[in-house]
Amino acid sequence: MTYLAGSLVALWFCGLLFFAGRSLNLTRRVMNNLAPGESYWGSGDVKSITPLGGEFRI
């Protein structure tokens, strides 16, 4: 029973590492795909979706 619990924890941790690496890779691809000289924060169009009175960049 101890080996089962240990193997499940190890499997869960390996899955967590896999998804963290995948997330970092997708983030890297998005950041490297911007137009030259354009900042990340100013790249979205401002849409006036105002449920709480704020504006969101999409």
Contacts in CASP RR format, 6 or more apart in sequence:
PFRMAT RR
TARGET T0000
AUTHOR 0000-0000-0000
METHOD contacts of the structure
MODEL  1
MTYLAGSLVALWFCGLLFFAGRSLNLTRRVMNNLAPGESYWGSGDVKSIT
PLGGEFRI
31 40 0 8 1.000
34 40 0 8 1.000
34 43 0 8 1.000
35 43 0 8 1.000
41 57 0 8 1.000
42 57 0 8 1.000
44 57 0 8 1.000
44 58 0 8 1.000
45 57 0 8 1.000
45 58 0 8 1.000
46 55 0 8 1.000
46 56 0 8 1.000
46 57 0 8 1.000
47 55 0 8 1.000
47 56 0 8 1.000
47 57 0 8 1.000
47 58 0 8 1.000
48 55 0 8 1.000
49 55 0 8 1.000
49 56 0 8 1.000
END
